[in-house]
Amino acid sequence: MKPVIALCDANSFYCSCERVFDPTLIGRPLGVLSNNDGCIVARTPELKALGVAMGTPAFKVRDWLEQGVIDLRSSNYALYGDMSSRFMTVLEQFSPKVEVYSIDEAFVDLAGFPADQLQGIGADIKQRVQQWTGLPIGVGISTTKTLAKLANYAAKHYPATGGVVDLTDPVRQQRLMDITPVQEVWGVGNRIAKRLEQQGIRTAGALSRCKPAWIRKTFSIVLERTVCELQGESCIPWEEETTGNKHQIICSRSFGQAVTAFDDLHAALVSFASRACEKLRTQGKFAREAMILIRTDPFRDAPQYNANLSLSLPEPTCDTRRWLQLIRPGLEKIYREGFGYRKAGFMLVDLCDGAGFQADLWSAQVLPEMPAMMQVVDAINRRYGKRTLKPAAAGLTERPWHMARKLLSPRYTTCWEDVMKVGAGR
């Protein structure tokens, strides 16, 4: 059966989430800021029209904000994460095979549906996501992931499509590729695009007509795979079809202000490790290797100090407590007094699941276990909100390492105190 893949991508996802619960933002130039309200990381078309580029520092548009020309919001990760989960749940209504690619986009397997129904199915997906979550999305449908990405590009850039493009027909594929700049192809960045243009390859269509062997020899096997995908050959497997432990989980953050005290830095790492292990359990995986890192501010004219340290256990685990026992002695090894630290992180590596587990020769453990206490902690936090239960070492009060988020909107969907209240009019 020939593959048919839909890529569903939310439009300006962070901004759209803010607009769902604050209709006064609809039609307004809106931007969402990065950690510590530093730079603009999401923009509505209205903000783009004002010439505000991605990554613009917030201070450069402060006058417009004070004058009411634009609106800005701090990153509300609790809201965005929950809205993403709702988005993906809607997609699962249409197919049992949904691969989440990022927080705001996913591939959906539509193989088996009649070809003449694909456009309608795409429209149904778009309409249901809009109705059930309030999020506007684009839907691109084709026979490979790269072509589905291209179809989604067309759905979002050409209003006449209505936000849905069926690109399963080879003639339509070639027509679109011939008018699409090569840098818009999935996997082709600006650097590679410049090299391609030096070879006279300026459009996706020109790239699709290249010989894969020549691309591999001149560029890379990765770009060769992209060319094959543009030619209709599916080369990028679904995530569950891949093998090996290639994934890592990292939780890191820039601090709202410089952190100098050891205990504050330790509390930050404990918090990050707790979150990383929670993600690990959600994936049903285990890890035996981890890394902690600390960084000073590279933008300050002051002495710099960056360090990291690997941590390891004799067997894989997803138990937060096991890693917390290693963090304090590990931090003691790399911490240096007299520096103002602006970033720290905790990364889990060498992930595995039960099927890929290989026990230590001298260990009595046959398979890695999901600790009962950790399951209880996760269940309570899912029901009553994140960090309802947390390690005491993470601290009970606001710490200097917490993010500065002065323009934070309420956590409408994950916190009882922030749930919107509706009253009868008089």
Secondary structure as GFF3:
##gff-version 3
##sequence-region A 1 426
A	DSSP	beta_strand	5	10	.	.	.	ID=ss1
A	DSSP	alpha_helix	13	21	.	.	.	ID=ss2
A	DSSP	three_ten_helix	23	25	.	.	.	ID=ss3
A	DSSP	beta_strand	30	33	.	.	.	ID=ss4
A	DSSP	three_ten_helix	35	37	.	.	.	ID=ss5
A	DSSP	beta_strand	40	43	.	.	.	ID=ss6
A	DSSP	alpha_helix	45	49	.	.	.	ID=ss7
A	DSSP	three_ten_helix	58	61	.	.	.	ID=ss8
A	DSSP	alpha_helix	62	67	.	.	.	ID=ss9
A	DSSP	beta_strand	71	73	.	.	.	ID=ss10
A	DSSP	alpha_helix	77	91	.	.	.	ID=ss11
A	DSSP	beta_strand	98	102	.	.	.	ID=ss12
A	DSSP	beta_strand	105	109	.	.	.	ID=ss13
A	DSSP	three_ten_helix	115	117	.	.	.	ID=ss14
A	DSSP	alpha_helix	118	133	.	.	.	ID=ss15
A	DSSP	beta_strand	137	142	.	.	.	ID=ss16
A	DSSP	alpha_helix	145	157	.	.	.	ID=ss17
A	DSSP	three_ten_helix	159	161	.	.	.	ID=ss18
A	DSSP	beta_strand	164	166	.	.	.	ID=ss19
A	DSSP	alpha_helix	170	177	.	.	.	ID=ss20
A	DSSP	three_ten_helix	182	184	.	.	.	ID=ss21
A	DSSP	alpha_helix	190	198	.	.	.	ID=ss22
A	DSSP	alpha_helix	204	208	.	.	.	ID=ss23
A	DSSP	alpha_helix	212	218	.	.	.	ID=ss24
A	DSSP	alpha_helix	221	230	.	.	.	ID=ss25
A	DSSP	three_ten_helix	239	241	.	.	.	ID=ss26
A	DSSP	beta_strand	249	259	.	.	.	ID=ss27
A	DSSP	alpha_helix	262	282	.	.	.	ID=ss28
A	DSSP	beta_strand	286	296	.	.	.	ID=ss29
A	DSSP	beta_strand	307	317	.	.	.	ID=ss30
A	DSSP	alpha_helix	320	334	.	.	.	ID=ss31
A	DSSP	beta_strand	341	352	.	.	.	ID=ss32
A	DSSP	three_ten_helix	354	356	.	.	.	ID=ss33
A	DSSP	alpha_helix	372	384	.	.	.	ID=ss34
A	DSSP	three_ten_helix	392	394	.	.	.	ID=ss35
A	DSSP	three_ten_helix	416	418	.	.	.	ID=ss36
###
